[in-house]
Amino acid sequence: MPQIIINYKNPKTLEALKDFSKYFDFSIQKIDKSKPQKTSLNGVSLISGDKMIDVSDISQIFTGKDIDAKDLRQKAWKRRK
């Protein structure tokens, strides 16, 4: 069965759609947005992160360690020749 997604601002729109669904034989389902979406890139599964995470909690881990991005790349991702 074909599916569509309708975005609406006014709650009365949903009530109108529910009334229409009785006469035009379609169903309305609420989508659970809390599930992370899984995608694949070159065969590797990717899961989207939580946008509500507070990154200030991890700042204590890196504060005062004198770590910069260039040093981190050189140490962590050494290319094998």
mmCIF file of the N, C-alpha and C atoms, coordinates in Angstrom:
data_MODEL
# 
_entry.id   MODEL 
# 
loop_
_atom_site.group_PDB 
_atom_site.id 
_atom_site.type_symbol 
_atom_site.label_atom_id 
_atom_site.label_alt_id 
_atom_site.label_comp_id 
_atom_site.label_asym_id 
_atom_site.label_entity_id 
_atom_site.label_seq_id 
_atom_site.pdbx_PDB_ins_code 
_atom_site.Cartn_x 
_atom_site.Cartn_y 
_atom_site.Cartn_z 
_atom_site.occupancy 
_atom_site.B_iso_or_equiv 
_atom_site.pdbx_formal_charge 
_atom_site.auth_seq_id 
_atom_site.auth_comp_id 
_atom_site.auth_asym_id 
_atom_site.auth_atom_id 
_atom_site.pdbx_PDB_model_num 
ATOM 1   N N  . MET A 1 1  ? 0.846   -1.173 0.000  1.00 0.00 ? 1  MET A N  1 
ATOM 2   C CA . MET A 1 1  ? 0.000   0.000  0.000  1.00 0.00 ? 1  MET A CA 1 
ATOM 3   C C  . MET A 1 1  ? 0.898   1.245  0.000  1.00 0.00 ? 1  MET A C  1 
ATOM 4   N N  . PRO A 1 2  ? 0.637   2.212  -0.851 1.00 0.00 ? 2  PRO A N  1 
ATOM 5   C CA . PRO A 1 2  ? 1.417   3.451  -0.865 1.00 0.00 ? 2  PRO A CA 1 
ATOM 6   C C  . PRO A 1 2  ? 1.257   4.214  0.443  1.00 0.00 ? 2  PRO A C  1 
ATOM 7   N N  . GLN A 1 3  ? 2.311   4.933  0.823  1.00 0.00 ? 3  GLN A N  1 
ATOM 8   C CA . GLN A 1 3  ? 2.292   5.704  2.063  1.00 0.00 ? 3  GLN A CA 1 
ATOM 9   C C  . GLN A 1 3  ? 2.716   7.132  1.791  1.00 0.00 ? 3  GLN A C  1 
ATOM 10  N N  . ILE A 1 4  ? 2.181   8.054  2.591  1.00 0.00 ? 4  ILE A N  1 
ATOM 11  C CA . ILE A 1 4  ? 2.613   9.449  2.541  1.00 0.00 ? 4  ILE A CA 1 
ATOM 12  C C  . ILE A 1 4  ? 2.785   9.941  3.970  1.00 0.00 ? 4  ILE A C  1 
ATOM 13  N N  . ILE A 1 5  ? 3.550   10.995 4.122  1.00 0.00 ? 5  ILE A N  1 
ATOM 14  C CA . ILE A 1 5  ? 3.729   11.652 5.414  1.00 0.00 ? 5  ILE A CA 1 
ATOM 15  C C  . ILE A 1 5  ? 3.188   13.062 5.277  1.00 0.00 ? 5  ILE A C  1 
ATOM 16  N N  . ILE A 1 6  ? 2.328   13.440 6.198  1.00 0.00 ? 6  ILE A N  1 
ATOM 17  C CA . ILE A 1 6  ? 1.743   14.781 6.192  1.00 0.00 ? 6  ILE A CA 1 
ATOM 18  C C  . ILE A 1 6  ? 2.212   15.505 7.443  1.00 0.00 ? 6  ILE A C  1 
ATOM 19  N N  . ASN A 1 7  ? 2.863   16.635 7.263  1.00 0.00 ? 7  ASN A N  1 
ATOM 20  C CA . ASN A 1 7  ? 3.270   17.477 8.382  1.00 0.00 ? 7  ASN A CA 1 
ATOM 21  C C  . ASN A 1 7  ? 2.237   18.574 8.551  1.00 0.00 ? 7  ASN A C  1 
ATOM 22  N N  . TYR A 1 8  ? 1.835   18.799 9.781  1.00 0.00 ? 8  TYR A N  1 
ATOM 23  C CA . TYR A 1 8  ? 0.812   19.814 10.031 1.00 0.00 ? 8  TYR A CA 1 
ATOM 24  C C  . TYR A 1 8  ? 1.144   20.576 11.312 1.00 0.00 ? 8  TYR A C  1 
ATOM 25  N N  . LYS A 1 9  ? 0.638   21.789 11.413 1.00 0.00 ? 9  LYS A N  1 
ATOM 26  C CA . LYS A 1 9  ? 0.860   22.620 12.592 1.00 0.00 ? 9  LYS A CA 1 
ATOM 27  C C  . LYS A 1 9  ? -0.378  22.677 13.479 1.00 0.00 ? 9  LYS A C  1 
ATOM 28  N N  . ASN A 1 10 ? -1.533  22.734 12.869 1.00 0.00 ? 10 ASN A N  1 
ATOM 29  C CA . ASN A 1 10 ? -2.781  22.898 13.596 1.00 0.00 ? 10 ASN A CA 1 
ATOM 30  C C  . ASN A 1 10 ? -3.347  21.529 13.984 1.00 0.00 ? 10 ASN A C  1 
ATOM 31  N N  . PRO A 1 11 ? -3.623  21.282 15.268 1.00 0.00 ? 11 PRO A N  1 
ATOM 32  C CA . PRO A 1 11 ? -4.181  19.989 15.686 1.00 0.00 ? 11 PRO A CA 1 
ATOM 33  C C  . PRO A 1 11 ? -5.537  19.678 15.055 1.00 0.00 ? 11 PRO A C  1 
ATOM 34  N N  . LYS A 1 12 ? -6.248  20.701 14.613 1.00 0.00 ? 12 LYS A N  1 
ATOM 35  C CA . LYS A 1 12 ? -7.545  20.475 13.963 1.00 0.00 ? 12 LYS A CA 1 
ATOM 36  C C  . LYS A 1 12 ? -7.369  19.754 12.628 1.00 0.00 ? 12 LYS A C  1 
ATOM 37  N N  . THR A 1 13 ? -6.198  19.905 12.036 1.00 0.00 ? 13 THR A N  1 
ATOM 38  C CA . THR A 1 13 ? -5.905  19.211 10.778 1.00 0.00 ? 13 THR A CA 1 
ATOM 39  C C  . THR A 1 13 ? -5.951  17.705 10.981 1.00 0.00 ? 13 THR A C  1 
ATOM 40  N N  . LEU A 1 14 ? -5.381  17.245 12.078 1.00 0.00 ? 14 LEU A N  1 
ATOM 41  C CA . LEU A 1 14 ? -5.398  15.810 12.366 1.00 0.00 ? 14 LEU A CA 1 
ATOM 42  C C  . LEU A 1 14 ? -6.825  15.309 12.563 1.00 0.00 ? 14 LEU A C  1 
ATOM 43  N N  . GLU A 1 15 ? -7.629  16.077 13.248 1.00 0.00 ? 15 GLU A N  1 
ATOM 44  C CA . GLU A 1 15 ? -9.024  15.682 13.450 1.00 0.00 ? 15 GLU A CA 1 
ATOM 45  C C  . GLU A 1 15 ? -9.763  15.596 12.112 1.00 0.00 ? 15 GLU A C  1 
ATOM 46  N N  . ALA A 1 16 ? -9.500  16.550 11.225 1.00 0.00 ? 16 ALA A N  1 
ATOM 47  C CA . ALA A 1 16 ? -10.133 16.520 9.903  1.00 0.00 ? 16 ALA A CA 1 
ATOM 48  C C  . ALA A 1 16 ? -9.676  15.298 9.113  1.00 0.00 ? 16 ALA A C  1 
ATOM 49  N N  . LEU A 1 17 ? -8.389  14.975 9.192  1.00 0.00 ? 17 LEU A N  1 
ATOM 50  C CA . LEU A 1 17 ? -7.878  13.798 8.485  1.00 0.00 ? 17 LEU A CA 1 
ATOM 51  C C  . LEU A 1 17 ? -8.487  12.513 9.038  1.00 0.00 ? 17 LEU A C  1 
ATOM 52  N N  . LYS A 1 18 ? -8.688  12.456 10.341 1.00 0.00 ? 18 LYS A N  1 
ATOM 53  C CA . LYS A 1 18 ? -9.324  11.275 10.934 1.00 0.00 ? 18 LYS A CA 1 
ATOM 54  C C  . LYS A 1 18 ? -10.752 11.116 10.420 1.00 0.00 ? 18 LYS A C  1 
ATOM 55  N N  . ASP A 1 19 ? -11.464 12.237 10.289 1.00 0.00 ? 19 ASP A N  1 
ATOM 56  C CA . ASP A 1 19 ? -12.823 12.175 9.742  1.00 0.00 ? 19 ASP A CA 1 
ATOM 57  C C  . ASP A 1 19 ? -12.815 11.720 8.284  1.00 0.00 ? 19 ASP A C  1 
ATOM 58  N N  . PHE A 1 20 ? -11.874 12.255 7.500  1.00 0.00 ? 20 PHE A N  1 
ATOM 59  C CA . PHE A 1 20 ? -11.760 11.845 6.092  1.00 0.00 ? 20 PHE A CA 1 
ATOM 60  C C  . PHE A 1 20 ? -11.424 10.366 5.974  1.00 0.00 ? 20 PHE A C  1 
ATOM 61  N N  . SER A 1 21 ? -10.610 9.856  6.900  1.00 0.00 ? 21 SER A N  1 
ATOM 62  C CA . SER A 1 21 ? -10.177 8.460  6.808  1.00 0.00 ? 21 SER A CA 1 
ATOM 63  C C  . SER A 1 21 ? -11.352 7.492  6.926  1.00 0.00 ? 21 SER A C  1 
ATOM 64  N N  . LYS A 1 22 ? -12.393 7.899  7.626  1.00 0.00 ? 22 LYS A N  1 
ATOM 65  C CA . LYS A 1 22 ? -13.574 7.030  7.762  1.00 0.00 ? 22 LYS A CA 1 
ATOM 66  C C  . LYS A 1 22 ? -14.284 6.851  6.419  1.00 0.00 ? 22 LYS A C  1 
ATOM 67  N N  . TYR A 1 23 ? -14.280 7.901  5.610  1.00 0.00 ? 23 TYR A N  1 
ATOM 68  C CA . TYR A 1 23 ? -15.032 7.874  4.349  1.00 0.00 ? 23 TYR A CA 1 
ATOM 69  C C  . TYR A 1 23 ? -14.195 7.430  3.150  1.00 0.00 ? 23 TYR A C  1 
ATOM 70  N N  . PHE A 1 24 ? -12.897 7.697  3.193  1.00 0.00 ? 24 PHE A N  1 
ATOM 71  C CA . PHE A 1 24 ? -12.052 7.404  2.034  1.00 0.00 ? 24 PHE A CA 1 
ATOM 72  C C  . PHE A 1 24 ? -11.151 6.192  2.227  1.00 0.00 ? 24 PHE A C  1 
ATOM 73  N N  . ASP A 1 25 ? -11.376 5.426  3.266  1.00 0.00 ? 25 ASP A N  1 
ATOM 74  C CA . ASP A 1 25 ? -10.696 4.152  3.497  1.00 0.00 ? 25 ASP A CA 1 
ATOM 75  C C  . ASP A 1 25 ? -9.166  4.276  3.507  1.00 0.00 ? 25 ASP A C  1 
ATOM 76  N N  . PHE A 1 26 ? -8.642  5.091  4.409  1.00 0.00 ? 26 PHE A N  1 
ATOM 77  C CA . PHE A 1 26 ? -7.206  5.112  4.659  1.00 0.00 ? 26 PHE A CA 1 
ATOM 78  C C  . PHE A 1 26 ? -6.988  5.159  6.161  1.00 0.00 ? 26 PHE A C  1 
ATOM 79  N N  . SER A 1 27 ? -5.783  4.799  6.576  1.00 0.00 ? 27 SER A N  1 
ATOM 80  C CA . SER A 1 27 ? -5.490  4.745  8.011  1.00 0.00 ? 27 SER A CA 1 
ATOM 81  C C  . SER A 1 27 ? -4.451  5.798  8.376  1.00 0.00 ? 27 SER A C  1 
ATOM 82  N N  . ILE A 1 28 ? -4.477  6.187  9.633  1.00 0.00 ? 28 ILE A N  1 
ATOM 83  C CA . ILE A 1 28 ? -3.530  7.170  10.163 1.00 0.00 ? 28 ILE A CA 1 
ATOM 84  C C  . ILE A 1 28 ? -2.738  6.488  11.264 1.00 0.00 ? 28 ILE A C  1 
ATOM 85  N N  . GLN A 1 29 ? -1.414  6.559  11.156 1.00 0.00 ? 29 GLN A N  1 
ATOM 86  C CA . GLN A 1 29 ? -0.544  5.957  12.155 1.00 0.00 ? 29 GLN A CA 1 
ATOM 87  C C  . GLN A 1 29 ? 0.447   6.995  12.638 1.00 0.00 ? 29 GLN A C  1 
ATOM 88  N N  . LYS A 1 30 ? 0.712   6.970  13.928 1.00 0.00 ? 30 LYS A N  1 
ATOM 89  C CA . LYS A 1 30 ? 1.699   7.874  14.502 1.00 0.00 ? 30 LYS A CA 1 
ATOM 90  C C  . LYS A 1 30 ? 3.079   7.244  14.339 1.00 0.00 ? 30 LYS A C  1 
ATOM 91  N N  . ILE A 1 31 ? 4.036   8.039  13.900 1.00 0.00 ? 31 ILE A N  1 
ATOM 92  C CA . ILE A 1 31 ? 5.394   7.554  13.694 1.00 0.00 ? 31 ILE A CA 1 
ATOM 93  C C  . ILE A 1 31 ? 6.192   7.803  14.960 1.00 0.00 ? 31 ILE A C  1 
ATOM 94  N N  . ASP A 1 32 ? 6.884   6.771  15.438 1.00 0.00 ? 32 ASP A N  1 
ATOM 95  C CA . ASP A 1 32 ? 7.731   6.903  16.616 1.00 0.00 ? 32 ASP A CA 1 
ATOM 96  C C  . ASP A 1 32 ? 9.087   7.437  16.169 1.00 0.00 ? 32 ASP A C  1 
ATOM 97  N N  . LYS A 1 33 ? 9.379   8.675  16.509 1.00 0.00 ? 33 LYS A N  1 
ATOM 98  C CA . LYS A 1 33 ? 10.626  9.303  16.075 1.00 0.00 ? 33 LYS A CA 1 
ATOM 99  C C  . LYS A 1 33 ? 11.787  9.024  17.015 1.00 0.00 ? 33 LYS A C  1 
ATOM 100 N N  . SER A 1 34 ? 11.554  8.321  18.104 1.00 0.00 ? 34 SER A N  1 
ATOM 101 C CA . SER A 1 34 ? 12.620  8.094  19.069 1.00 0.00 ? 34 SER A CA 1 
ATOM 102 C C  . SER A 1 34 ? 13.608  7.021  18.621 1.00 0.00 ? 34 SER A C  1 
ATOM 103 N N  . LYS A 1 35 ? 13.227  6.208  17.650 1.00 0.00 ? 35 LYS A N  1 
ATOM 104 C CA . LYS A 1 35 ? 14.124  5.166  17.168 1.00 0.00 ? 35 LYS A CA 1 
ATOM 105 C C  . LYS A 1 35 ? 15.220  5.781  16.302 1.00 0.00 ? 35 LYS A C  1 
ATOM 106 N N  . PRO A 1 36 ? 16.475  5.422  16.551 1.00 0.00 ? 36 PRO A N  1 
ATOM 107 C CA . PRO A 1 36 ? 17.531  5.932  15.676 1.00 0.00 ? 36 PRO A CA 1 
ATOM 108 C C  . PRO A 1 36 ? 17.437  5.298  14.294 1.00 0.00 ? 36 PRO A C  1 
ATOM 109 N N  . GLN A 1 37 ? 17.662  6.086  13.278 1.00 0.00 ? 37 GLN A N  1 
ATOM 110 C CA . GLN A 1 37 ? 17.594  5.571  11.923 1.00 0.00 ? 37 GLN A CA 1 
ATOM 111 C C  . GLN A 1 37 ? 18.917  4.912  11.566 1.00 0.00 ? 37 GLN A C  1 
ATOM 112 N N  . LYS A 1 38 ? 18.833  3.733  10.978 1.00 0.00 ? 38 LYS A N  1 
ATOM 113 C CA . LYS A 1 38 ? 20.032  3.018  10.563 1.00 0.00 ? 38 LYS A CA 1 
ATOM 114 C C  . LYS A 1 38 ? 20.218  3.209  9.067  1.00 0.00 ? 38 LYS A C  1 
ATOM 115 N N  . THR A 1 39 ? 21.406  3.605  8.695  1.00 0.00 ? 39 THR A N  1 
ATOM 116 C CA . THR A 1 39 ? 21.749  3.720  7.289  1.00 0.00 ? 39 THR A CA 1 
ATOM 117 C C  . THR A 1 39 ? 23.028  2.940  7.053  1.00 0.00 ? 39 THR A C  1 
ATOM 118 N N  . SER A 1 40 ? 23.360  2.750  5.818  1.00 0.00 ? 40 SER A N  1 
ATOM 119 C CA . SER A 1 40 ? 24.549  1.990  5.482  1.00 0.00 ? 40 SER A CA 1 
ATOM 120 C C  . SER A 1 40 ? 25.401  2.793  4.513  1.00 0.00 ? 40 SER A C  1 
ATOM 121 N N  . LEU A 1 41 ? 26.703  2.794  4.743  1.00 0.00 ? 41 LEU A N  1 
ATOM 122 C CA . LEU A 1 41 ? 27.650  3.491  3.892  1.00 0.00 ? 41 LEU A CA 1 
ATOM 123 C C  . LEU A 1 41 ? 28.801  2.544  3.601  1.00 0.00 ? 41 LEU A C  1 
ATOM 124 N N  . ASN A 1 42 ? 28.935  2.141  2.363  1.00 0.00 ? 42 ASN A N  1 
ATOM 125 C CA . ASN A 1 42 ? 29.967  1.193  1.943  1.00 0.00 ? 42 ASN A CA 1 
ATOM 126 C C  . ASN A 1 42 ? 29.938  -0.088 2.777  1.00 0.00 ? 42 ASN A C  1 
ATOM 127 N N  . GLY A 1 43 ? 28.742  -0.566 3.088  1.00 0.00 ? 43 GLY A N  1 
ATOM 128 C CA . GLY A 1 43 ? 28.597  -1.806 3.835  1.00 0.00 ? 43 GLY A CA 1 
ATOM 129 C C  . GLY A 1 43 ? 28.732  -1.660 5.339  1.00 0.00 ? 43 GLY A C  1 
ATOM 130 N N  . VAL A 1 44 ? 28.972  -0.449 5.834  1.00 0.00 ? 44 VAL A N  1 
ATOM 131 C CA . VAL A 1 44 ? 29.111  -0.206 7.268  1.00 0.00 ? 44 VAL A CA 1 
ATOM 132 C C  . VAL A 1 44 ? 27.814  0.413  7.775  1.00 0.00 ? 44 VAL A C  1 
ATOM 133 N N  . SER A 1 45 ? 27.231  -0.172 8.815  1.00 0.00 ? 45 SER A N  1 
ATOM 134 C CA . SER A 1 45 ? 25.985  0.352  9.374  1.00 0.00 ? 45 SER A CA 1 
ATOM 135 C C  . SER A 1 45 ? 26.258  1.608  10.185 1.00 0.00 ? 45 SER A C  1 
ATOM 136 N N  . LEU A 1 46 ? 25.485  2.651  9.927  1.00 0.00 ? 46 LEU A N  1 
ATOM 137 C CA . LEU A 1 46 ? 25.598  3.903  10.658 1.00 0.00 ? 46 LEU A CA 1 
ATOM 138 C C  . LEU A 1 46 ? 24.306  4.137  11.424 1.00 0.00 ? 46 LEU A C  1 
ATOM 139 N N  . ILE A 1 47 ? 24.436  4.549  12.672 1.00 0.00 ? 47 ILE A N  1 
ATOM 140 C CA . ILE A 1 47 ? 23.275  4.873  13.494 1.00 0.00 ? 47 ILE A CA 1 
ATOM 141 C C  . ILE A 1 47 ? 23.396  6.336  13.870 1.00 0.00 ? 47 ILE A C  1 
ATOM 142 N N  . SER A 1 48 ? 22.341  7.115  13.601 1.00 0.00 ? 48 SER A N  1 
ATOM 143 C CA . SER A 1 48 ? 22.401  8.539  13.904 1.00 0.00 ? 48 SER A CA 1 
ATOM 144 C C  . SER A 1 48 ? 22.464  8.747  15.410 1.00 0.00 ? 48 SER A C  1 
ATOM 145 N N  . GLY A 1 49 ? 23.208  9.763  15.815 1.00 0.00 ? 49 GLY A N  1 
ATOM 146 C CA . GLY A 1 49 ? 23.394  10.046 17.232 1.00 0.00 ? 49 GLY A CA 1 
ATOM 147 C C  . GLY A 1 49 ? 22.239  10.818 17.828 1.00 0.00 ? 49 GLY A C  1 
ATOM 148 N N  . ASP A 1 50 ? 22.242  10.896 19.139 1.00 0.00 ? 50 ASP A N  1 
ATOM 149 C CA . ASP A 1 50 ? 21.214  11.639 19.865 1.00 0.00 ? 50 ASP A CA 1 
ATOM 150 C C  . ASP A 1 50 ? 21.543  13.120 19.802 1.00 0.00 ? 50 ASP A C  1 
ATOM 151 N N  . LYS A 1 51 ? 20.625  13.921 19.261 1.00 0.00 ? 51 LYS A N  1 
ATOM 152 C CA . LYS A 1 51 ? 20.866  15.354 19.109 1.00 0.00 ? 51 LYS A CA 1 
ATOM 153 C C  . LYS A 1 51 ? 20.725  16.099 20.428 1.00 0.00 ? 51 LYS A C  1 
ATOM 154 N N  . MET A 1 52 ? 20.183  15.457 21.423 1.00 0.00 ? 52 MET A N  1 
ATOM 155 C CA . MET A 1 52 ? 19.955  16.115 22.701 1.00 0.00 ? 52 MET A CA 1 
ATOM 156 C C  . MET A 1 52 ? 21.104  15.892 23.689 1.00 0.00 ? 52 MET A C  1 
ATOM 157 N N  . ILE A 1 53 ? 22.190  15.297 23.256 1.00 0.00 ? 53 ILE A N  1 
ATOM 158 C CA . ILE A 1 53 ? 23.307  15.005 24.146 1.00 0.00 ? 53 ILE A CA 1 
ATOM 159 C C  . ILE A 1 53 ? 24.003  16.297 24.565 1.00 0.00 ? 53 ILE A C  1 
ATOM 160 N N  . ASP A 1 54 ? 24.421  16.368 25.797 1.00 0.00 ? 54 ASP A N  1 
ATOM 161 C CA . ASP A 1 54 ? 25.103  17.545 26.314 1.00 0.00 ? 54 ASP A CA 1 
ATOM 162 C C  . ASP A 1 54 ? 26.605  17.278 26.272 1.00 0.00 ? 54 ASP A C  1 
ATOM 163 N N  . VAL A 1 55 ? 27.303  17.877 25.315 1.00 0.00 ? 55 VAL A N  1 
ATOM 164 C CA . VAL A 1 55 ? 28.733  17.622 25.150 1.00 0.00 ? 55 VAL A CA 1 
ATOM 165 C C  . VAL A 1 55 ? 29.574  18.273 26.235 1.00 0.00 ? 55 VAL A C  1 
ATOM 166 N N  . SER A 1 56 ? 28.997  19.159 27.016 1.00 0.00 ? 56 SER A N  1 
ATOM 167 C CA . SER A 1 56 ? 29.768  19.788 28.092 1.00 0.00 ? 56 SER A CA 1 
ATOM 168 C C  . SER A 1 56 ? 30.143  18.765 29.164 1.00 0.00 ? 56 SER A C  1 
ATOM 169 N N  . ASP A 1 57 ? 29.423  17.642 29.225 1.00 0.00 ? 57 ASP A N  1 
ATOM 170 C CA . ASP A 1 57 ? 29.749  16.602 30.197 1.00 0.00 ? 57 ASP A CA 1 
ATOM 171 C C  . ASP A 1 57 ? 31.099  15.954 29.911 1.00 0.00 ? 57 ASP A C  1 
ATOM 172 N N  . ILE A 1 58 ? 31.489  15.864 28.657 1.00 0.00 ? 58 ILE A N  1 
ATOM 173 C CA . ILE A 1 58 ? 32.762  15.218 28.332 1.00 0.00 ? 58 ILE A CA 1 
ATOM 174 C C  . ILE A 1 58 ? 33.918  16.206 28.245 1.00 0.00 ? 58 ILE A C  1 
ATOM 175 N N  . SER A 1 59 ? 33.652  17.480 28.421 1.00 0.00 ? 59 SER A N  1 
ATOM 176 C CA . SER A 1 59 ? 34.733  18.467 28.329 1.00 0.00 ? 59 SER A CA 1 
ATOM 177 C C  . SER A 1 59 ? 35.762  18.267 29.434 1.00 0.00 ? 59 SER A C  1 
ATOM 178 N N  . GLN A 1 60 ? 35.357  17.735 30.575 1.00 0.00 ? 60 GLN A N  1 
ATOM 179 C CA . GLN A 1 60 ? 36.293  17.497 31.675 1.00 0.00 ? 60 GLN A CA 1 
ATOM 180 C C  . GLN A 1 60 ? 37.331  16.448 31.303 1.00 0.00 ? 60 GLN A C  1 
ATOM 181 N N  . ILE A 1 61 ? 36.976  15.530 30.441 1.00 0.00 ? 61 ILE A N  1 
ATOM 182 C CA . ILE A 1 61 ? 37.905  14.476 30.032 1.00 0.00 ? 61 ILE A CA 1 
ATOM 183 C C  . ILE A 1 61 ? 39.074  15.062 29.252 1.00 0.00 ? 61 ILE A C  1 
ATOM 184 N N  . PHE A 1 62 ? 38.804  16.047 28.402 1.00 0.00 ? 62 PHE A N  1 
ATOM 185 C CA . PHE A 1 62 ? 39.826  16.579 27.516 1.00 0.00 ? 62 PHE A CA 1 
ATOM 186 C C  . PHE A 1 62 ? 40.455  17.875 28.014 1.00 0.00 ? 62 PHE A C  1 
ATOM 187 N N  . THR A 1 63 ? 39.925  18.476 29.061 1.00 0.00 ? 63 THR A N  1 
ATOM 188 C CA . THR A 1 63 ? 40.450  19.741 29.563 1.00 0.00 ? 63 THR A CA 1 
ATOM 189 C C  . THR A 1 63 ? 41.819  19.517 30.194 1.00 0.00 ? 63 THR A C  1 
ATOM 190 N N  . GLY A 1 64 ? 42.772  20.346 29.807 1.00 0.00 ? 64 GLY A N  1 
ATOM 191 C CA . GLY A 1 64 ? 44.113  20.283 30.376 1.00 0.00 ? 64 GLY A CA 1 
ATOM 192 C C  . GLY A 1 64 ? 44.977  19.172 29.825 1.00 0.00 ? 64 GLY A C  1 
ATOM 193 N N  . LYS A 1 65 ? 44.556  18.476 28.808 1.00 0.00 ? 65 LYS A N  1 
ATOM 194 C CA . LYS A 1 65 ? 45.327  17.365 28.237 1.00 0.00 ? 65 LYS A CA 1 
ATOM 195 C C  . LYS A 1 65 ? 46.239  17.824 27.107 1.00 0.00 ? 65 LYS A C  1 
ATOM 196 N N  . ASP A 1 66 ? 46.120  19.068 26.684 1.00 0.00 ? 66 ASP A N  1 
ATOM 197 C CA . ASP A 1 66 ? 46.926  19.622 25.599 1.00 0.00 ? 66 ASP A CA 1 
ATOM 198 C C  . ASP A 1 66 ? 46.818  18.749 24.342 1.00 0.00 ? 66 ASP A C  1 
ATOM 199 N N  . ILE A 1 67 ? 45.590  18.474 23.949 1.00 0.00 ? 67 ILE A N  1 
ATOM 200 C CA . ILE A 1 67 ? 45.319  17.665 22.758 1.00 0.00 ? 67 ILE A CA 1 
ATOM 201 C C  . ILE A 1 67 ? 44.749  18.580 21.688 1.00 0.00 ? 67 ILE A C  1 
ATOM 202 N N  . ASP A 1 68 ? 45.326  18.500 20.491 1.00 0.00 ? 68 ASP A N  1 
ATOM 203 C CA . ASP A 1 68 ? 44.727  19.224 19.374 1.00 0.00 ? 68 ASP A CA 1 
ATOM 204 C C  . ASP A 1 68 ? 44.433  18.229 18.251 1.00 0.00 ? 68 ASP A C  1 
ATOM 205 N N  . ALA A 1 69 ? 43.642  18.655 17.306 1.00 0.00 ? 69 ALA A N  1 
ATOM 206 C CA . ALA A 1 69 ? 43.159  17.760 16.259 1.00 0.00 ? 69 ALA A CA 1 
ATOM 207 C C  . ALA A 1 69 ? 44.295  17.199 15.409 1.00 0.00 ? 69 ALA A C  1 
ATOM 208 N N  . LYS A 1 70 ? 45.302  18.003 15.122 1.00 0.00 ? 70 LYS A N  1 
ATOM 209 C CA . LYS A 1 70 ? 46.408  17.547 14.280 1.00 0.00 ? 70 LYS A CA 1 
ATOM 210 C C  . LYS A 1 70 ? 47.170  16.409 14.956 1.00 0.00 ? 70 LYS A C  1 
ATOM 211 N N  . ASP A 1 71 ? 47.499  16.580 16.240 1.00 0.00 ? 71 ASP A N  1 
ATOM 212 C CA . ASP A 1 71 ? 48.207  15.520 16.965 1.00 0.00 ? 71 ASP A CA 1 
ATOM 213 C C  . ASP A 1 71 ? 47.358  14.258 17.068 1.00 0.00 ? 71 ASP A C  1 
ATOM 214 N N  . LEU A 1 72 ? 46.083  14.437 17.317 1.00 0.00 ? 72 LEU A N  1 
ATOM 215 C CA . LEU A 1 72 ? 45.188  13.294 17.438 1.00 0.00 ? 72 LEU A CA 1 
ATOM 216 C C  . LEU A 1 72 ? 45.127  12.501 16.135 1.00 0.00 ? 72 LEU A C  1 
ATOM 217 N N  . ARG A 1 73 ? 45.029  13.203 15.005 1.00 0.00 ? 73 ARG A N  1 
ATOM 218 C CA . ARG A 1 73 ? 44.999  12.510 13.710 1.00 0.00 ? 73 ARG A CA 1 
ATOM 219 C C  . ARG A 1 73 ? 46.302  11.769 13.452 1.00 0.00 ? 73 ARG A C  1 
ATOM 220 N N  . GLN A 1 74 ? 47.425  12.379 13.786 1.00 0.00 ? 74 GLN A N  1 
ATOM 221 C CA . GLN A 1 74 ? 48.713  11.739 13.518 1.00 0.00 ? 74 GLN A CA 1 
ATOM 222 C C  . GLN A 1 74 ? 48.924  10.504 14.386 1.00 0.00 ? 74 GLN A C  1 
ATOM 223 N N  . LYS A 1 75 ? 48.459  10.551 15.625 1.00 0.00 ? 75 LYS A N  1 
ATOM 224 C CA . LYS A 1 75 ? 48.662  9.418  16.529 1.00 0.00 ? 75 LYS A CA 1 
ATOM 225 C C  . LYS A 1 75 ? 47.627  8.318  16.317 1.00 0.00 ? 75 LYS A C  1 
ATOM 226 N N  . ALA A 1 76 ? 46.390  8.699  16.080 1.00 0.00 ? 76 ALA A N  1 
ATOM 227 C CA . ALA A 1 76 ? 45.312  7.711  16.026 1.00 0.00 ? 76 ALA A CA 1 
ATOM 228 C C  . ALA A 1 76 ? 45.169  7.056  14.659 1.00 0.00 ? 76 ALA A C  1 
ATOM 229 N N  . TRP A 1 77 ? 45.399  7.790  13.602 1.00 0.00 ? 77 TRP A N  1 
ATOM 230 C CA . TRP A 1 77 ? 45.173  7.257  12.260 1.00 0.00 ? 77 TRP A CA 1 
ATOM 231 C C  . TRP A 1 77 ? 46.474  7.218  11.463 1.00 0.00 ? 77 TRP A C  1 
ATOM 232 N N  . LYS A 1 78 ? 47.367  6.370  11.900 1.00 0.00 ? 78 LYS A N  1 
ATOM 233 C CA . LYS A 1 78 ? 48.628  6.215  11.178 1.00 0.00 ? 78 LYS A CA 1 
ATOM 234 C C  . LYS A 1 78 ? 48.379  5.398  9.923  1.00 0.00 ? 78 LYS A C  1 
ATOM 235 N N  . ARG A 1 79 ? 48.903  5.887  8.822  1.00 0.00 ? 79 ARG A N  1 
ATOM 236 C CA . ARG A 1 79 ? 48.754  5.165  7.558  1.00 0.00 ? 79 ARG A CA 1 
ATOM 237 C C  . ARG A 1 79 ? 49.858  4.124  7.438  1.00 0.00 ? 79 ARG A C  1 
ATOM 238 N N  . ARG A 1 80 ? 49.457  2.968  7.044  1.00 0.00 ? 80 ARG A N  1 
ATOM 239 C CA . ARG A 1 80 ? 50.430  1.897  6.838  1.00 0.00 ? 80 ARG A CA 1 
ATOM 240 C C  . ARG A 1 80 ? 50.899  1.939  5.404  1.00 0.00 ? 80 ARG A C  1 
ATOM 241 N N  . LYS A 1 81 ? 52.180  1.945  5.222  1.00 0.00 ? 81 LYS A N  1 
ATOM 242 C CA . LYS A 1 81 ? 52.749  2.010  3.868  1.00 0.00 ? 81 LYS A CA 1 
ATOM 243 C C  . LYS A 1 81 ? 53.230  0.662  3.422  1.00 0.00 ? 81 LYS A C  1 
# 
